[in-house]
Amino acid sequence: MDTSDTVWSCPFDFADGLEFDPLLRQLMTEAPIARIKMSYGEGEAWLVTRYEDVRMVTTDRRFSRAAVAGRDFPRMTPEPIVQSESINLLDPPASNRLRKLVAQAFTAPKVDGMRPKTQAIVDRLLDDMEEHGPPADLVKHVSMELPLTTICEVLDIPVDDRPELRRRAVAMMNVTAENKQNAIQAKAELRSYFAELTQARRANPGDDLISSLATARDGDDILGPDELKVMAMVLLMTGHDTSTYQLSNITYTLLRHPEQLAKLRARPEMMPQALEELLRFIPFRKGVGIPRIATEDVEVGGVLIKANDTVHVSYLAANRDPSRFRCPDELDLDRPPAPHMTFGWGAHHCIGAPLALMELELAIGTMLRRYPRLALAVPAEEVRWNNESIWRYPYELPVTW
């Protein structure tokens, strides 16, 4: 199979609820390894959509994230989100040290230790929502608050700084061309903020994650000022994105699948397995993330990718690959556990996944316990979906109970 003759135009701007992107579906069927052009960046890229091929590209060291640095690569946002000092642009073995340091904050005992405080935050947010009374906007009362509060507690970000940091993070994720200057400014402001904060933590460390990273040593080696600053930024942005948007998306999806919701209510102990299936099923972002560069000629799925070519992978498509998941377009909470790719794969699998899962488990579990009659307060077709971001989520989710 050779798909190199056709170049597909891929804006990845589909934002119809949580329906699967028809362009991505077409690529999976007609050109599982396709040449694509995107809205921003120079030249073309390959797009890999099959589960096994995605697994190969994300684990084979002949595909380099580090080689992306400094390139105007094909992408979804006018200003690249990723930064050259970021762990997201390091290849093994260079990335191993940073990941090892950061992973210490997300071990099972550490995450379990955060449960009581996270449960207290969930309870307080739901109390406030109840005080407001139905109908209430779940996005405003819970989704936008819980993950940001939790990651800011872990990083010990002052409460007064949090709304502005969130505004800047959202600006960087915007995919519209007219937002480019806002995105550039937001990135510069975040870098400046975290440069000051990390410098202060290095001088007077506390018991927060930034202080732990600032004081961590590998022999005589410590994280440089730029490494530490960008690491703190990455933790803030990735530490709340998945949970924020998925809290709303999961609630919406369960309310739209009453037979699956009933199953979960009857067997609350299946929550961890149910969450994995929901995360596999929900296309919570658009398109693709950070690409890789082929460092030599490599054959992937019968297609020759040349040295220096840019390669994107689609975790969304891999999660719907029928050769990996039986009836992949069905939500089945009884599906036997199987690794999905929502948190990435290989050397760049999300380090903070255990924290995100814990937050989702507590928030969704508590809501289902407290509200046996939880329901959408408006017809599903009236829910407004974000069409400006790389993420897919409702602007508001009015619920009643």
C-alpha positions as a Markdown table, in Angstrom:
| # | Residue | x | y | z |
|---|---|---|---|---|
| 1 | Met | 0.0 | 0.0 | 0.0 |
| 2 | Asp | 1.4 | 3.4 | -1.0 |
| 3 | Thr | -0.5 | 6.5 | 0.1 |
| 4 | Ser | 2.3 | 9.0 | -0.8 |
| 5 | Asp | 0.6 | 10.2 | -3.9 |
| 6 | Thr | -2.3 | 11.9 | -2.2 |
| 7 | Val | -1.8 | 14.8 | 0.3 |
| 8 | Trp | -4.8 | 15.2 | 2.6 |
| 9 | Ser | -5.8 | 18.6 | 4.0 |
| 10 | Cys | -6.3 | 18.1 | 7.7 |
| 11 | Pro | -7.5 | 21.2 | 9.7 |
| 12 | Phe | -8.8 | 18.8 | 12.4 |
| 13 | Asp | -11.5 | 21.3 | 13.3 |
| 14 | Phe | -14.4 | 18.9 | 13.7 |
| 15 | Ala | -16.3 | 19.9 | 16.9 |
| 16 | Asp | -19.8 | 18.3 | 16.6 |
| 17 | Gly | -20.3 | 17.2 | 20.2 |
| 18 | Leu | -18.2 | 14.1 | 20.9 |
| 19 | Glu | -18.9 | 12.4 | 17.6 |
| 20 | Phe | -15.9 | 10.9 | 16.0 |
| 21 | Asp | -14.2 | 13.1 | 13.4 |
| 22 | Pro | -15.4 | 11.8 | 9.9 |
| 23 | Leu | -12.1 | 12.9 | 8.3 |
| 24 | Leu | -10.1 | 10.8 | 10.7 |
| 25 | Arg | -12.5 | 7.9 | 10.1 |
| 26 | Gln | -11.9 | 8.3 | 6.4 |
| 27 | Leu | -8.1 | 8.3 | 6.8 |
| 28 | Met | -8.2 | 5.2 | 9.0 |
| 29 | Thr | -10.1 | 3.4 | 6.3 |
| 30 | Glu | -8.6 | 4.7 | 3.1 |
| 31 | Ala | -5.1 | 5.8 | 4.1 |
| 32 | Pro | -3.9 | 4.5 | 7.5 |
| 33 | Ile | -0.5 | 6.0 | 6.8 |
| 34 | Ala | -1.2 | 9.3 | 4.9 |
| 35 | Arg | 0.5 | 12.4 | 3.8 |
| 36 | Ile | -1.1 | 15.4 | 5.3 |
| 37 | Lys | -1.0 | 19.2 | 5.3 |
| 38 | Met | -2.2 | 21.1 | 8.4 |
| 39 | Ser | -3.5 | 24.6 | 9.1 |
| 40 | Tyr | -0.1 | 25.9 | 10.4 |
| 41 | Gly | 3.6 | 25.1 | 9.9 |
| 42 | Glu | 5.7 | 24.4 | 6.8 |
| 43 | Gly | 5.5 | 21.4 | 4.5 |
| 44 | Glu | 3.8 | 18.1 | 4.9 |
| 45 | Ala | 3.8 | 15.3 | 7.5 |
| 46 | Trp | 2.9 | 11.6 | 7.7 |
| 47 | Leu | -0.1 | 10.7 | 9.8 |
| 48 | Val | -0.2 | 7.2 | 11.4 |
| 49 | Thr | -3.6 | 6.0 | 12.6 |
| 50 | Arg | -3.4 | 2.2 | 13.2 |
| 51 | Tyr | -2.8 | 1.0 | 16.8 |
| 52 | Glu | 0.2 | -1.2 | 16.0 |
| 53 | Asp | 1.8 | 1.4 | 13.8 |
| 54 | Val | 1.2 | 4.2 | 16.4 |
| 55 | Arg | 2.8 | 1.9 | 19.0 |
| 56 | Met | 5.8 | 1.4 | 16.7 |
| 57 | Val | 6.4 | 5.1 | 16.0 |
| 58 | Thr | 6.1 | 6.0 | 19.7 |
| 59 | Thr | 8.6 | 3.4 | 20.9 |
| 60 | Asp | 11.1 | 3.1 | 18.0 |
| 61 | Arg | 14.1 | 5.4 | 18.7 |
| 62 | Arg | 14.5 | 6.1 | 15.0 |
| 63 | Phe | 11.6 | 8.6 | 15.5 |
| 64 | Ser | 12.8 | 11.6 | 17.5 |
| 65 | Arg | 10.9 | 14.2 | 19.4 |
| 66 | Ala | 14.1 | 16.1 | 20.1 |
| 67 | Ala | 14.6 | 16.7 | 16.4 |
| 68 | Val | 11.4 | 18.7 | 16.3 |
| 69 | Ala | 13.0 | 21.6 | 18.2 |
| 70 | Gly | 13.4 | 24.7 | 16.1 |
| 71 | Arg | 11.3 | 23.5 | 13.2 |
| 72 | Asp | 8.2 | 25.1 | 11.9 |
| 73 | Phe | 6.5 | 21.7 | 11.9 |
| 74 | Pro | 2.9 | 21.0 | 10.6 |
| 75 | Arg | 0.5 | 21.6 | 13.6 |
| 76 | Met | -2.9 | 22.7 | 14.8 |
| 77 | Thr | -2.1 | 25.9 | 16.6 |
| 78 | Pro | -0.6 | 29.2 | 15.1 |
| 79 | Glu | 2.0 | 29.3 | 17.8 |
| 80 | Pro | 3.7 | 25.9 | 18.8 |
| 81 | Ile | 2.5 | 24.9 | 22.3 |
| 82 | Val | 5.7 | 22.8 | 23.0 |
| 83 | Gln | 8.9 | 24.5 | 24.1 |
| 84 | Ser | 12.4 | 23.3 | 23.3 |
| 85 | Glu | 13.4 | 22.8 | 26.9 |
| 86 | Ser | 10.4 | 20.7 | 27.6 |
| 87 | Ile | 10.5 | 17.1 | 28.7 |
| 88 | Asn | 8.0 | 16.6 | 25.8 |
| 89 | Leu | 10.9 | 17.3 | 23.3 |
| 90 | Leu | 13.4 | 15.0 | 24.9 |
| 91 | Asp | 14.3 | 11.5 | 23.7 |
| 92 | Pro | 15.4 | 8.6 | 25.9 |
| 93 | Pro | 17.8 | 8.3 | 27.5 |
| 94 | Ala | 17.9 | 12.1 | 28.1 |
| 95 | Ser | 14.2 | 12.1 | 29.1 |
| 96 | Asn | 14.6 | 9.3 | 31.6 |
| 97 | Arg | 16.2 | 11.4 | 34.4 |
| 98 | Leu | 13.5 | 14.1 | 34.2 |
| 99 | Arg | 10.7 | 11.6 | 34.1 |
| 100 | Lys | 12.1 | 9.7 | 37.0 |
| 101 | Leu | 12.2 | 12.9 | 39.1 |
| 102 | Val | 8.7 | 14.0 | 38.2 |
| 103 | Ala | 7.2 | 10.5 | 38.5 |
| 104 | Gln | 8.1 | 10.6 | 42.2 |
| 105 | Ala | 5.2 | 12.9 | 42.7 |
| 106 | Phe | 2.7 | 10.5 | 41.1 |
| 107 | Thr | 3.6 | 7.2 | 42.7 |
| 108 | Ala | 0.6 | 5.2 | 44.0 |
| 109 | Pro | 1.3 | 6.0 | 47.6 |
| 110 | Lys | 1.7 | 9.8 | 46.8 |
| 111 | Val | -1.6 | 9.8 | 44.8 |
| 112 | Asp | -3.4 | 7.8 | 47.5 |
| 113 | Gly | -2.1 | 10.4 | 50.0 |
| 114 | Met | -3.8 | 13.1 | 47.9 |
| 115 | Arg | -7.2 | 11.3 | 48.0 |
| 116 | Pro | -8.6 | 12.8 | 51.3 |
| 117 | Lys | -7.8 | 16.4 | 50.2 |
| 118 | Thr | -9.2 | 15.8 | 46.7 |
| 119 | Gln | -12.3 | 14.2 | 48.1 |
| 120 | Ala | -12.8 | 17.3 | 50.4 |
| 121 | Ile | -12.5 | 19.6 | 47.3 |
| 122 | Val | -15.0 | 17.4 | 45.4 |
| 123 | Asp | -17.4 | 17.6 | 48.4 |
| 124 | Arg | -17.1 | 21.3 | 48.7 |
| 125 | Leu | -17.6 | 21.9 | 45.0 |
| 126 | Leu | -20.7 | 19.8 | 45.0 |
| 127 | Asp | -22.0 | 21.5 | 48.1 |
| 128 | Asp | -21.6 | 24.8 | 46.4 |
| 129 | Met | -23.4 | 23.5 | 43.3 |
| 130 | Glu | -26.3 | 22.2 | 45.5 |
| 131 | Glu | -26.5 | 25.6 | 47.2 |
| 132 | His | -26.9 | 27.1 | 43.8 |
| 133 | Gly | -29.7 | 24.6 | 43.1 |
| 134 | Pro | -30.7 | 22.9 | 39.8 |
| 135 | Pro | -30.2 | 23.5 | 37.0 |
| 136 | Ala | -26.5 | 24.2 | 37.6 |
| 137 | Asp | -23.6 | 24.3 | 35.2 |
| 138 | Leu | -21.3 | 21.4 | 36.0 |
| 139 | Val | -18.5 | 23.0 | 34.0 |
| 140 | Lys | -18.5 | 26.1 | 36.1 |
| 141 | His | -19.1 | 24.4 | 39.5 |
| 142 | Val | -16.9 | 21.3 | 39.2 |
| 143 | Ser | -15.0 | 20.7 | 35.9 |
| 144 | Met | -13.1 | 24.0 | 35.8 |
| 145 | Glu | -12.4 | 24.0 | 39.5 |
| 146 | Leu | -11.3 | 20.5 | 40.7 |
| 147 | Pro | -8.3 | 19.7 | 38.5 |
| 148 | Leu | -6.9 | 23.2 | 38.6 |
| 149 | Thr | -7.2 | 23.3 | 42.4 |
| 150 | Thr | -5.6 | 19.9 | 42.8 |
| 151 | Ile | -2.6 | 20.5 | 40.5 |
| 152 | Cys | -2.1 | 24.0 | 42.0 |
| 153 | Glu | -2.1 | 22.4 | 45.5 |
| 154 | Val | 0.6 | 20.0 | 44.3 |
| 155 | Leu | 2.7 | 22.8 | 42.8 |
| 156 | Asp | 1.8 | 25.2 | 45.7 |
| 157 | Ile | 0.6 | 28.0 | 43.3 |
| 158 | Pro | -0.9 | 30.9 | 45.2 |
| 159 | Val | -4.7 | 31.0 | 45.1 |
| 160 | Asp | -4.8 | 34.5 | 43.7 |
| 161 | Asp | -2.6 | 33.6 | 40.7 |
| 162 | Arg | -4.7 | 30.6 | 39.5 |
| 163 | Pro | -7.4 | 32.3 | 37.4 |
| 164 | Glu | -4.8 | 34.3 | 35.4 |
| 165 | Leu | -2.6 | 31.2 | 34.8 |
| 166 | Arg | -5.6 | 29.3 | 33.6 |
| 167 | Arg | -6.5 | 32.1 | 31.1 |
| 168 | Arg | -3.0 | 32.0 | 29.7 |
| 169 | Ala | -3.0 | 28.2 | 29.4 |
| 170 | Val | -6.3 | 28.4 | 27.5 |
| 171 | Ala | -4.9 | 31.0 | 25.1 |
| 172 | Met | -2.0 | 28.8 | 24.2 |
| 173 | Met | -4.4 | 25.9 | 23.2 |
| 174 | Asn | -6.5 | 28.1 | 20.9 |
| 175 | Val | -6.4 | 27.0 | 17.2 |
| 176 | Thr | -7.7 | 30.3 | 15.6 |
| 177 | Ala | -5.3 | 32.3 | 13.5 |
| 178 | Glu | -6.4 | 35.6 | 15.0 |
| 179 | Asn | -5.3 | 34.3 | 18.4 |
| 180 | Lys | -1.6 | 34.0 | 17.4 |
| 181 | Gln | -0.5 | 37.2 | 19.2 |
| 182 | Asn | -2.4 | 36.2 | 22.3 |
| 183 | Ala | -0.8 | 32.8 | 22.3 |
| 184 | Ile | 2.7 | 34.3 | 21.9 |
| 185 | Gln | 2.1 | 36.7 | 24.7 |
| 186 | Ala | 0.5 | 34.0 | 27.0 |
| 187 | Lys | 3.5 | 31.7 | 26.5 |
| 188 | Ala | 5.9 | 34.6 | 27.3 |
| 189 | Glu | 3.9 | 35.5 | 30.4 |
| 190 | Leu | 3.8 | 31.9 | 31.7 |
| 191 | Arg | 7.5 | 31.5 | 31.1 |
| 192 | Ser | 8.2 | 34.7 | 33.0 |
| 193 | Tyr | 5.8 | 33.7 | 35.9 |
| 194 | Phe | 7.4 | 30.3 | 36.3 |
| 195 | Ala | 11.0 | 31.7 | 36.0 |
| 196 | Glu | 10.3 | 33.8 | 39.1 |
| 197 | Leu | 8.4 | 31.1 | 41.0 |
| 198 | Thr | 11.0 | 28.4 | 40.4 |
| 199 | Gln | 13.9 | 30.7 | 41.3 |
| 200 | Ala | 12.1 | 31.5 | 44.6 |
| 201 | Arg | 11.5 | 27.8 | 45.3 |
| 202 | Arg | 15.1 | 27.0 | 44.6 |
| 203 | Ala | 16.2 | 29.7 | 47.1 |
| 204 | Asn | 13.6 | 28.7 | 49.7 |
| 205 | Pro | 12.2 | 25.2 | 49.0 |
| 206 | Gly | 9.0 | 23.9 | 50.6 |
| 207 | Asp | 7.4 | 20.5 | 50.4 |
| 208 | Asp | 5.7 | 21.1 | 47.0 |
| 209 | Leu | 6.5 | 19.4 | 43.7 |
| 210 | Ile | 8.4 | 22.4 | 42.2 |
| 211 | Ser | 10.6 | 22.5 | 45.3 |
| 212 | Ser | 11.3 | 18.8 | 45.0 |
| 213 | Leu | 12.3 | 19.2 | 41.4 |
| 214 | Ala | 14.4 | 22.3 | 42.2 |
| 215 | Thr | 16.4 | 20.5 | 44.8 |
| 216 | Ala | 16.6 | 17.1 | 43.1 |
| 217 | Arg | 20.1 | 15.9 | 42.2 |
| 218 | Asp | 21.5 | 13.3 | 39.9 |
| 219 | Gly | 25.1 | 13.1 | 41.2 |
| 220 | Asp | 26.3 | 16.7 | 40.7 |
| 221 | Asp | 23.6 | 17.4 | 38.1 |
| 222 | Ile | 20.5 | 19.5 | 38.9 |
| 223 | Leu | 17.8 | 20.8 | 36.6 |
| 224 | Gly | 18.8 | 24.0 | 34.9 |
| 225 | Pro | 16.8 | 27.2 | 35.4 |
| 226 | Asp | 15.1 | 26.8 | 31.9 |
| 227 | Glu | 14.4 | 23.1 | 32.4 |
| 228 | Leu | 12.8 | 23.7 | 35.8 |
| 229 | Lys | 10.8 | 26.7 | 34.6 |
| 230 | Val | 9.4 | 24.8 | 31.6 |
| 231 | Met | 8.8 | 21.6 | 33.6 |
| 232 | Ala | 6.6 | 23.6 | 36.0 |
| 233 | Met | 4.7 | 25.1 | 33.1 |
| 234 | Val | 4.1 | 21.6 | 31.5 |
| 235 | Leu | 2.9 | 20.2 | 34.9 |
| 236 | Leu | 0.4 | 23.1 | 35.3 |
| 237 | Met | -1.0 | 22.8 | 31.8 |
| 238 | Thr | -1.1 | 19.0 | 31.4 |
| 239 | Gly | -1.9 | 18.5 | 35.0 |
| 240 | His | -5.4 | 19.9 | 34.7 |
| 241 | Asp | -6.3 | 19.7 | 31.0 |
| 242 | Thr | -7.3 | 16.1 | 30.7 |
| 243 | Ser | -9.3 | 16.0 | 34.0 |
| 244 | Thr | -11.0 | 19.3 | 33.4 |
| 245 | Tyr | -12.4 | 18.5 | 30.0 |
| 246 | Gln | -13.0 | 14.8 | 30.7 |
| 247 | Leu | -15.0 | 15.5 | 33.8 |
| 248 | Ser | -17.6 | 17.2 | 31.6 |
| 249 | Asn | -17.2 | 14.8 | 28.7 |
| 250 | Ile | -17.6 | 11.7 | 30.9 |
| 251 | Thr | -20.7 | 13.0 | 32.6 |
| 252 | Tyr | -22.3 | 13.9 | 29.3 |
| 253 | Thr | -21.4 | 10.5 | 27.8 |
| 254 | Leu | -22.8 | 8.6 | 30.7 |
| 255 | Leu | -26.0 | 10.6 | 30.7 |
| 256 | Arg | -26.3 | 9.9 | 27.0 |
| 257 | His | -25.8 | 6.1 | 27.5 |
| 258 | Pro | -28.4 | 5.3 | 30.2 |
| 259 | Glu | -28.0 | 1.6 | 30.0 |
| 260 | Gln | -24.2 | 1.9 | 30.7 |
| 261 | Leu | -24.9 | 4.4 | 33.5 |
| 262 | Ala | -27.3 | 2.0 | 35.1 |
| 263 | Lys | -24.7 | -0.7 | 35.0 |
| 264 | Leu | -22.2 | 1.5 | 36.7 |
| 265 | Arg | -24.7 | 2.6 | 39.4 |
| 266 | Ala | -25.5 | -1.0 | 40.1 |
| 267 | Arg | -21.8 | -2.0 | 40.3 |
| 268 | Pro | -19.9 | 1.0 | 41.6 |
| 269 | Glu | -16.8 | -1.2 | 42.2 |
| 270 | Met | -16.4 | -1.3 | 38.4 |
| 271 | Met | -15.5 | 2.4 | 38.3 |
| 272 | Pro | -11.8 | 2.0 | 37.5 |
| 273 | Gln | -12.5 | -0.3 | 34.5 |
| 274 | Ala | -15.4 | 1.9 | 33.4 |
| 275 | Leu | -13.2 | 5.0 | 33.4 |
| 276 | Glu | -10.6 | 3.3 | 31.2 |
| 277 | Glu | -13.3 | 2.4 | 28.7 |
| 278 | Leu | -14.8 | 6.0 | 28.8 |
| 279 | Leu | -11.3 | 7.4 | 28.2 |
| 280 | Arg | -10.8 | 5.1 | 25.3 |
| 281 | Phe | -14.1 | 5.9 | 23.7 |
| 282 | Ile | -14.3 | 9.7 | 24.1 |
| 283 | Pro | -12.4 | 11.7 | 21.5 |
| 284 | Phe | -11.5 | 14.5 | 23.9 |
| 285 | Arg | -9.0 | 16.3 | 21.7 |
| 286 | Lys | -8.8 | 17.1 | 18.1 |
| 287 | Gly | -6.3 | 15.7 | 15.6 |
| 288 | Val | -2.8 | 15.2 | 16.8 |
| 289 | Gly | -0.1 | 16.5 | 19.2 |
| 290 | Ile | 3.6 | 16.9 | 19.0 |
| 291 | Pro | 5.2 | 15.0 | 16.0 |
| 292 | Arg | 8.4 | 13.1 | 15.6 |
| 293 | Ile | 11.1 | 13.2 | 13.0 |
| 294 | Ala | 12.4 | 10.1 | 11.3 |
| 295 | Thr | 16.2 | 10.0 | 11.8 |
| 296 | Glu | 16.7 | 7.5 | 9.0 |
| 297 | Asp | 14.6 | 5.7 | 6.4 |
| 298 | Val | 12.0 | 3.5 | 8.2 |
| 299 | Glu | 9.2 | 1.3 | 6.9 |
| 300 | Val | 6.0 | 1.6 | 8.9 |
| 301 | Gly | 3.0 | -0.6 | 8.0 |
| 302 | Gly | 4.3 | -1.2 | 4.5 |
| 303 | Val | 5.1 | 2.5 | 3.8 |
| 304 | Leu | 8.6 | 3.9 | 3.5 |
| 305 | Ile | 9.1 | 7.0 | 5.7 |
| 306 | Lys | 12.2 | 8.9 | 4.7 |
| 307 | Ala | 14.9 | 10.3 | 6.9 |
| 308 | Asn | 14.0 | 13.8 | 8.1 |
| 309 | Asp | 10.2 | 13.3 | 7.4 |
| 310 | Thr | 7.8 | 14.6 | 10.0 |
| 311 | Val | 5.5 | 12.0 | 11.5 |
| 312 | His | 2.3 | 12.6 | 13.5 |
| 313 | Val | 0.4 | 9.8 | 15.3 |
| 314 | Ser | -3.3 | 9.8 | 16.1 |
| 315 | Tyr | -4.1 | 8.3 | 19.6 |
| 316 | Leu | -7.7 | 9.0 | 18.8 |
| 317 | Ala | -7.7 | 6.7 | 15.8 |
| 318 | Ala | -5.6 | 4.0 | 17.6 |
| 319 | Asn | -8.3 | 4.0 | 20.3 |
| 320 | Arg | -10.9 | 3.1 | 17.6 |
| 321 | Asp | -8.8 | 0.6 | 15.7 |
| 322 | Pro | -11.1 | -2.5 | 15.1 |
| 323 | Ser | -8.1 | -4.8 | 14.9 |
| 324 | Arg | -7.4 | -3.9 | 18.5 |
| 325 | Phe | -10.8 | -3.3 | 20.0 |
| 326 | Arg | -13.9 | -5.3 | 19.1 |
| 327 | Cys | -16.8 | -3.0 | 18.1 |
| 328 | Pro | -14.6 | 0.1 | 18.8 |
| 329 | Asp | -17.4 | 2.6 | 18.2 |
| 330 | Glu | -19.5 | 1.2 | 21.0 |
| 331 | Leu | -19.2 | 2.3 | 24.7 |
| 332 | Asp | -19.0 | -1.0 | 26.6 |
| 333 | Leu | -18.2 | -0.7 | 30.3 |
| 334 | Asp | -17.9 | -4.4 | 30.5 |
| 335 | Arg | -15.1 | -4.4 | 27.9 |
| 336 | Pro | -12.2 | -6.5 | 29.1 |
| 337 | Pro | -9.3 | -4.2 | 30.2 |
| 338 | Ala | -7.0 | -3.4 | 27.3 |
| 339 | Pro | -4.4 | -0.6 | 27.1 |
| 340 | His | -5.7 | 2.5 | 25.4 |
| 341 | Met | -3.7 | 5.5 | 24.2 |
| 342 | Thr | -5.6 | 8.5 | 25.7 |
| 343 | Phe | -2.6 | 9.2 | 27.9 |
| 344 | Gly | -0.1 | 8.7 | 25.1 |
| 345 | Trp | 2.3 | 5.8 | 24.7 |
| 346 | Gly | 6.0 | 4.9 | 25.1 |
| 347 | Ala | 8.5 | 7.3 | 26.5 |
| 348 | His | 5.9 | 10.2 | 26.5 |
| 349 | His | 3.1 | 8.4 | 28.3 |
| 350 | Cys | 1.6 | 11.0 | 30.6 |
| 351 | Ile | 3.4 | 10.8 | 34.0 |
| 352 | Gly | 0.4 | 12.4 | 35.8 |
| 353 | Ala | -2.2 | 9.8 | 34.6 |
| 354 | Pro | -2.6 | 8.3 | 38.1 |
| 355 | Leu | -3.5 | 11.8 | 39.5 |
| 356 | Ala | -6.0 | 12.4 | 36.6 |
| 357 | Leu | -7.6 | 9.0 | 37.1 |
| 358 | Met | -7.9 | 9.5 | 40.9 |
| 359 | Glu | -9.6 | 12.9 | 40.4 |
| 360 | Leu | -12.0 | 11.5 | 37.8 |
| 361 | Glu | -12.8 | 8.4 | 40.0 |
| 362 | Leu | -13.6 | 10.6 | 43.0 |
| 363 | Ala | -15.6 | 13.2 | 41.2 |
| 364 | Ile | -17.7 | 10.9 | 39.0 |
| 365 | Gly | -18.2 | 8.4 | 41.8 |
| 366 | Thr | -19.3 | 11.0 | 44.3 |
| 367 | Met | -21.7 | 12.6 | 41.8 |
| 368 | Leu | -23.3 | 9.2 | 41.0 |
| 369 | Arg | -23.7 | 8.4 | 44.7 |
| 370 | Arg | -25.1 | 11.9 | 45.7 |
| 371 | Tyr | -27.4 | 12.3 | 42.7 |
| 372 | Pro | -29.4 | 9.1 | 41.8 |
| 373 | Arg | -31.5 | 11.2 | 39.4 |
| 374 | Leu | -28.6 | 13.2 | 37.7 |
| 375 | Ala | -29.7 | 14.3 | 34.2 |
| 376 | Leu | -29.0 | 16.9 | 31.5 |
| 377 | Ala | -31.1 | 20.0 | 32.1 |
| 378 | Val | -31.3 | 20.8 | 28.4 |
| 379 | Pro | -31.8 | 18.7 | 25.3 |
| 380 | Ala | -28.4 | 17.2 | 24.2 |
| 381 | Glu | -28.6 | 19.2 | 20.9 |
| 382 | Glu | -28.6 | 22.5 | 22.8 |
| 383 | Val | -25.2 | 21.8 | 24.6 |
| 384 | Arg | -22.6 | 24.2 | 23.1 |
| 385 | Trp | -19.2 | 22.6 | 22.3 |
| 386 | Asn | -15.9 | 24.4 | 22.1 |
| 387 | Asn | -14.7 | 24.9 | 18.6 |
| 388 | Glu | -11.6 | 27.1 | 19.2 |
| 389 | Ser | -9.3 | 24.8 | 21.2 |
| 390 | Ile | -7.4 | 21.6 | 20.5 |
| 391 | Trp | -9.6 | 20.1 | 23.3 |
| 392 | Arg | -13.2 | 19.0 | 22.8 |
| 393 | Tyr | -15.6 | 19.9 | 25.7 |
| 394 | Pro | -18.8 | 21.7 | 26.4 |
| 395 | Tyr | -18.7 | 25.4 | 27.2 |
| 396 | Glu | -21.5 | 24.7 | 29.7 |
| 397 | Leu | -23.2 | 21.4 | 30.9 |
| 398 | Pro | -26.4 | 22.3 | 32.6 |
| 399 | Val | -27.5 | 19.4 | 34.9 |
| 400 | Thr | -30.3 | 18.8 | 37.3 |
| 401 | Trp | -30.7 | 16.2 | 40.0 |
